[in-house]
Amino acid sequence: MIVQTQQTHHTLHMVAVPADPIWRLSVDQYHQMVETGILTDDDLVELLEGWLVTKMPKNPRHRLSTQLTREAIARLLPPEWYVEDQEPITLADSEPEPDVAVIKGERRHYHDHHPAADDVGLLIEVSDTTLQRDRTIKKQIYARANIVVYWIINVPEQQIEVYTTPLSNAEAATYQHCTIYTSDDRIPLVLRGETIGELHVRDLLP
């Protein structure tokens, strides 16, 4: 296990913006596009900081790690929490679809809206081809939303990066602490400051 008390900033690689006038979408506008059928389940996009961003295709290693993680966490959760995968979370200017999310309450409570930041105990991204995005824009979005714990399951390096203590009001939101767990480590599952169990890192990796 490696602990980094000050997280290094990664350079954001931004796509060039066209010279023609463009505008960002609000979350409400994004929802309207979904409700009216402009966007459907066949459109592999998510809203990140007002931009529609293409979601990367899922390869077998990504799919396996996502399923293993969801199932392992579900076995540890107390009744007041549940786990879901690749479903939307509504934030101020984004609606990401994290690979795994631990949500407070009952599923039926969210029959007419998606969970918000205050409903989240833990967000997880399984990173293979998306490692750069998950370490930059996704990390910034989650820190700004004050998501207390964010994991990156780093498939290429066979480790899990645990980000805590968000700096949500910083000009470039980030997390102050990063702990890296290697395949031989056990990783604590912490929800709202309470450790409810431990998982073997190797059991979550493909």
DRENLO-213403 format. One record per residue: residue in three letters; y, z, x of N, C-alpha, C in turn. Coordinates in steps of 0.02 Angstrom, whole numbers, plus 50000, padded with zeros to 5 digits. Layout:
! DRENLO-213403
alaYZXYZXYZX/...
***
This chain:
! DRENLO-213403
met499405000050042500005000050000500625000050044/ile501094995750029501714995150067502304996450020/val502755000950040503325002549998503954999850031/gln504344996049994504994993650017505534997149975/thr505955001150008506445004949970507055000849951/gln507174995449986507724990949969507434983949965/gln507454981149904507154974549894507594969149925/thr507284964749965507644959149994507824954049942/his508444951449944508654946349897508364939649918/his508094935949870507824929349883508334924149860/thr508404918749896508874913549878508634909849816/leu509074908949767508914905349706508994897849719/his508484894049703508514886749710508664883949642/met509284881949630509504879749565509484872249560/val509314869849501509324862649488510044860349481/ala510214854549508510894851949504511104851049431/val511704853249415511964852749347512314846049338/pro512174842149284512504835749275513254836449271/ala513614831049290514344831049288514604830649216/asp514204827849171514404827349101514434834249069/pro514844835049016514894841648982514214843748953/ile514014849848967513404852648940513554859848917/trp513094862648880513194869648860512524873148859/arg512564879648866511964883748864511814885548792/leu511184886948779510964889248714511004896848710/ser511224899348653511154906448640510444907748614/val510254914048613509594915748587509544913748513/asp510074914848475510074912948404509984905448396/gln510324901448437510244894248433509534892148450/tyr509254895448499508564894048519508094895548461/his508194901248427507774902948370507844897748314/gln508454895348303508564890248251508184883848267/met508164882048331507794876148351507044876948338/val506794882948347506094884248333505964884148258/glu506394887548220506294888148147506354881348112/thr506764876948136506854870448104506364865148131/gly505954866948179505454862348205505694857848260/ile506314858848284506544854848340506124856448402/leu505954862748410505484864848461504844867248427/thr504274865348453503634867448425503204870548481/asp502604872648460502144875448510501934870348562/asp502024863948546501844858748595502374857848650/asp502974860748639503504860348689503434866248737/leu503204864948797503064870248845503704872248882/val504134875848846504764878148874504874885448856/glu505314888648893505554895348876506294895648893/leu506654900148860507374900848870507514905948925/leu507814903648980507984908049036508724907449051/glu509094912849039509814913049050510174907249017/gly509964905648956510294900548916510044893448928/trp509584892548976509324885848991508604885248966/leu508434879448940507734878048924507374876048988/val506884879949007506534878949071505804877349056/thr505544872249088504854870249078504374875549106/lys503884877449066503364882049089502844878149129/met502624881249183502144877949227501454877949194/pro501064872549204500384872449178499974878149208/lys499494880649170499074886249192498424883549223/asn498304885449286497684883449318497144888849306/pro496514887549323495984892349308496094899249339/arg496364899549400496474905949433497004910049395/his497524906649372498044909949333497754912549268/arg497384908349233497084910349169496624916349178/leu496204916249229495724921649240496084928249255/ser496584928149300496944934249317497314937049257/thr497604932749216497954935049156497474938549109/gln496894935649098496404938649052496124945149079/leu495964945249144495694951349174496204957049169/thr496834955549182497364960649180497464963249110/arg497504958649062497604960748992497034965348969/glu496424963448984495844967348961495814974148996/ala495964974249061495934980549099496464985549074/ile497064982949062497604987349037497454989848967/ala497194985448924497054987348855496574993248851/arg496104993648899495614999148898495935005948913/leu496525005948944496855012248964497395014448915/leu497615010048871498215011548831498085016748777/pro498545021548769498515026048712498695022348648/pro498565025248590498645021748526499355019148512/glu499855022248541500545020248527500775014248567/trp500335011248605500495005248644499984999848631/tyr500184993548640499704988048639499904982848691/val499434978448707499554973448759499494966448728/glu499914961948751499874954948730499994950448790/asp499844944048782499924939448839500264933048817/gln500744930948858501094924548851501424923848783/glu501744929348761502114929448698502844931148713/pro503314928948669504034929748684504274936948682/ile504764938148725505154944348726505884942248718/thr506234945048669506924943048656507404947448696/leu507784944348741508284947748781508974944948765/ala509494947248799510174945448780510304937948783/asp510094934648838510224927548845509594923648863/ser509014926848853508384923748874507834925648824/glu507324921448822506724923148785506114920948825/pro505984924648878505414923048921504754924548886/glu504214921748912503544922948886503114925548944/pro503184931948960502814934649018502064934049008/asp501704933649063500984932749059500644938749026/val500874944749039500614950849008501194955448993/ala501184958548934501714963348916501394969348880/val501604975248897501394981348863501964983448817/ile501814983848752502324984648700502224991248663/lys502764994548647502755000848610502684999448535/gly502255003548502502205003148429501584999348406/glu501624996848344501074993048314501264985748308/arg500764981348312500894974148308501254972248243/arg501074975248188501374973448123502114974948120/his502344979448162503064981048164503474974948183/tyr503174970248219503534964448244503374958148204/his503234958948139503054953248098503624948448087/asp504254950748094504824946348081505294945748141/his505104948348198505504947648259505064948948319/his505304946548377504934947748439505144954548468/pro504724957548510504924963648545505544962448588/ala505954967648594506554967448636506444971748698/ala506944972048741506874975648804506684982948794/asp506974986248743506834993348731506124994548708/asp505784989348686505094990048662504584989148718/val504814987248777504354985348832504224991248878/gly503594992448893503414997348943503284994349011/leu503034988049011502854984749073502824977249060/leu503104973349106503034966049104502684963749167/ile502254958749160501864956149216501884948649216/glu502024945749274501954938549284501384937349334/val500924932949316500404930849362500674924749399/ser500744925349464501104920349503500634916649550/asp500594910149539500234905749584500744900349603/thr500804895149564501324890149576502014892549557/thr502074898149519502724900549495503004906249537/leu502734907449596502934913349635503684913449649/gln503974907949669504694907649684505104909449622/arg504934906549565505304907949503505234915249483/asp504634918049488504514924849467504864929949512/arg504964928149575505304932649622506064932049619/thr506314927049585507034925849584507304926449513/ile507304920949476507634921049411507294925849362/lys506624925949361506284930549315506424937849334/lys506404939349399506554946149421507264948149402/gln507734943549411508434944849393508514946049318/ile508184941949278508224942749205507944949549183/tyr507374951349210507054957649190507454963649214/ala507744963249274508164968749298508784969549255/arg509104963849238509704964149197509564967149128/ala508964965849102508774968649037508534975849043/asn508534978549104508334985449117507594986749100/ile507184981649113506464982549110506274987049168/val505994992849153505924998049203505394996349256/val504844993249235504304991549281504124984149272/tyr504114980549327503944973449327503434972149382/trp502864969249364502354967649413502334960049424/ile502234958049486502044951249502501344951449532/ile500864948349497500194947649526500204941449569/asn500254942549633500364937249682499674934449702/val499484929049669498814926149680498744923349751/pro499214919449777499124916649844499024921949899/glu499384927549894499344932749945498874938349925/gln498554937749866498064942649844498334949749845/gln498904950649812499214957249809499614957749744/ile499824963849728500244965049670500894968249693/glu501454965449673502114967949690502384971749629/val502534978149638502784982349583503524983849595/tyr503944981249550504664982149555504894987549506/thr505284992349532505534997849491506264999249507/thr506565003549467507275005549473507734999449470/pro507804996649410508234990749403508974992349412/leu509324987749445510064987949449510314982849398/ser510374985049336510534980349282511264978249280/asn511714982349308512424980849304512694977449366/ala512264976249414512484972949475512674965749462/glu513104962849504513304955949496512694951349497/ala512224952749541511584949349542511054954749530/ala510864955449467510394960749448509744960149488/thr509474965849508508864965949547508534972749540/tyr507994973849576507654980249577507754983449645/gln507844990049645507974993549708507344994749748/his506774995249715506164997049750505604992049735/cys505214990649786504624986449780504054989749817/thr503494990649782502884993249813502354987749810/ile502044986349865501534981049869500844984249874/tyr500404982349828499724984749827499254979049846/thr498834980249896498354975249918497694975949880/ser497234971449893496634971149852496204977449856/asp496264981349909495864987449916496194993549883/asp496804992749859497174998449830497014999449756/arg497185005349733497205006849662497935007149640/ile498095004149584498785003649561498885007949499/pro499385012449498499485016649439499795012649382/leu499565014049322499865011149262500345016349233/val501005014849240501525019649222501915016849162/leu501955020849109502335019049049502825024549033/arg503475022749033504015027549019503955033749063/gly503805032549127503785037949176503145041949178/glu502655040249135502025043949133501465039449159/thr501075042049206500505038449232499915039649185/ile499655034149155499125034849106498445032749133/gly498435030449194497805028449225497925024349288/glu497385022249318497415018049379496945012149371/leu497125006649405496725000649405496574998549477/his495984995749488495834992849554496174986049557/val496574985049609496934978749616496444972849617/arg495894973549651495424967949657495154965849589/asp495144970549540494884968849474495374964549434/leu495984963949457496494960049422496614953249454/leu496334952249513496424946049550495854941349537/pro495984934749538495444929949526494964929449586/
***
